[in-house]
Amino acid sequence: MAHDAHHHDSHAHAHAHWDTSIWPFVISFGILFMAVAFSFKFVYHNSFASILSLGLAIPMILAGVAGWTSEAMGKGDGFSYSAMGWFILAEAMIFVSFFVGYWYTRLHADVWPPAGTITLPKMMPLVMTFILVSSSLTIHYAEHLLHLGDKTGFRLWYLLTIVLGAIFLGMSAYEWSHLIHEGFTISTNAFSTVFFSVTGLHGSHVVVGLTIFLAGLPSVFRGDIDEGFMRTAGLYWHFVDIIWFFVVSQIYFW
Amino acid sequence: MNLKEWIFTTDHKRVGVLYLIGSIAAFVIAGIMALLMRAELSTIGPTITSNPTQYNVWLYTHGAVMILGFQIPALTGFFANYCIPLMIGAKDVAFPRVNALSVWLFYVGVILACLTFFIPDPPDVMWTGYPPYSTITTGNTAMYSFTVLILGFASIIGGVNFLTTVAYMRAPGLKLSKLNIFVWCTLGAFILQLIFVPVLGTAVTLISMDKYLGTNFFDPTKGGDVLTYQNLFWFYSHPAVYVIFLPFIGVVFEIIAAHAKNMVFNYKMVVYGGIGGIVVMSGEVWIHHLYVSGMADWLRIGQMVTTLLISIPVGLMMIGLIGTLYKSSIAFTTPMMYALGVVFLFLIGGLTGIPLALPSLTIAVSDTYYVVGHFHYVMAVAGTFAIFGGVYHWFPKVTGRMYNEFWGKVGFWITFVGVNIVFWIMMDVGVQGMPRRYYDYAHFPQFEGAHQWMTLGAGILAVGFTIAILNWILGAMKGAPAGDNPWGSPSLEWSTVSPPPHGNWPTPPSVSEDWHPYGFKKA
């Protein structure tokens, strides 16, 4: 009530207050330093300047995401769920480009797989699939408990989802290091390029999903998390899960 | 004026003005690049530089910044931001912070593009970045990739924002059948952005991965395929011309309806047939950019058919424009002059595009000045005229003041003469065989006179654009007060005060049953 009255007053005032937020600005320039860091490292081979830029970029982006989340939590108008749907359309198109590029190259090739390809493990991706699907179920159950008002249960299943996502990433990293150790690297041939870039792209989406969950963690423990945030974050996580089926079927089992 | 409330603003109008300032700055920078190229080409042999790579850097900056830094941000950044919430009677966009993020990402992208002038080994890969050149050049391809990625991400989150805004935040009583044509056009453009920008982002990421991280997407010796890039790139970059075309033709619809005081002719046909047709068909024509890269004959014929078919929705929109003018009371204001200029220039551009759709003819003129001239008529100049006309049209709303009508028209006519000198001659020498992208044309001495005319024309149009930009700056500072609705338009953005306050209306508007954005009272 007090807030509303204040809002009303400021409108009547000649020099009305205009809404501001510092975080979009901070994140944008963090991304600028990220791009500069890449150029320093890979184009100009200046590791020191690169690390310096990253040292600016990463704190700026993390502070931006954290600040934004706590500023916006609980103030949503309920549009974020459908907006996430549009965003997922754009995200899906990134994967479509990678897969179509892969199919185009593979179906045009005289010999496939190209020389240097090794047999990929089959058991590992199946276990990873199981873990990722489980995490989709746990986040769904967490949402359900939040809706019922069971805050303790909600926290438990929310944390479990983060743990499962982290295990998935850990297994992915283990598999990468194992394959690189065997001599199958991103530069080996066209298939290794596709393998590492598509699994890497998917992994980066797992990282983004986990970042969203971690950004919401303070609100989870404060107890002011809103259902709109949970539904939106959950939708993104389900999308990451569904994409994994395409990765497994096209990369590991074809 | 509170600078902090501008830089950290989340208000859609201020975000829009930030977009306008940034994109006009980008336009000036990229325009200077064009003038440098024209100066270089004014004589055979080295004229102002003896370094061909320097010429390539100008070419890269001109194309990349004009398209990604000027036209797309001016149309889907400034016009969409400023006008859409006002036109639908909303207090702001659905996600004001996301809006602020997209404008600052746009600035970051332009800053990266402008670093080209300061870094060693600047990118020299045109705006297309074709491998294998882009993966073996000593130029900094990473800068190109990141510029495209960041500007692309900015437009994706902008698209998400505006689709949500129009879906949920329309004023009570504002049905979809009463949206301004500009709103429909921009929605179409944003849907295209969401579907196609990620593909461009992927394409440019892959060239940097090939160059710097040792991947083999485009290296045939390791099983890669170089044509994958051209397909991915044009799968976005053809629809990109509709991302520019749709909002600019929407701006022209708004100008013509308001300054001819007439209902838009064939509203439903324009929305369903024109905008809907383009959104549906735009993804099926990109292969015509690869006519000379090699493909099966049946694919060439198929692409010819789809390319010609897409002129039907475009034609429906042109009929809508001409029909709106029919039996109306046309006021020849500066915005109207620019809008009519767009109709003329776009017609020439469209008609000269038909030969390029036909594989038998396009193979002869491919990679000549003909293509460059056609492209500049249909998109570069037509789009820029629409942007300039649109800025004049909404100038009284944005600043609350009036521009100078006399100098507005002077600027228009000088620019109009200039562009026709440059680009008409360009198509002519193209048909005669002048290849594009050449730094020197010692093998074609017969074209030196034509090149000098083109350089002269470029100078003339630069004068015209300069007059327009100065007119805005002076008008914003000391123009006469314009009143809230100088054009007498019933469209919602004119129903609030000029310039609108934070929140747009003191009380949110609602619209009645008999209201229509083009329901002009007959005199």
Interface residues (C-beta under 8 A of the other chain):
Chain A: H11 A16 H17 W18 D19 T20 S21 I22 W23 P24 F25 I27 S28 F29 I31 L32 A35 F38 S39 F42 V43 Y44 W68 E71 A72 D77 F79 S80 S82 A83 W86 F87 L89 A90 E91 M93 I94 V96 S97 F98 V100 G101 Y104 T105 H108 A109 V111 W112 P114 T185 I186 S187 T188 N189 A190 F191 S192 T193 F196 S197
Chain B: N2 K4 E5 I7 F8 T9 T10 D11 R14 A94 F95 P96 R97 V98 A100 L101 V103 W104 L105 Y107 V108 I111 L112 I119 P120 D121 N140 A142 M143 F146 I150 I156 I157 G159 V160 N161 L163 T164 A167 Y168 L194 I195 F196 V197 P198 V199 G201 T202 A203 L206 M209 Y212 L213 G214 T215 N216 F217 D219 K222 G223 G224 D225 L227 T228 N231 L232 F235 P501 H502 G503 P506
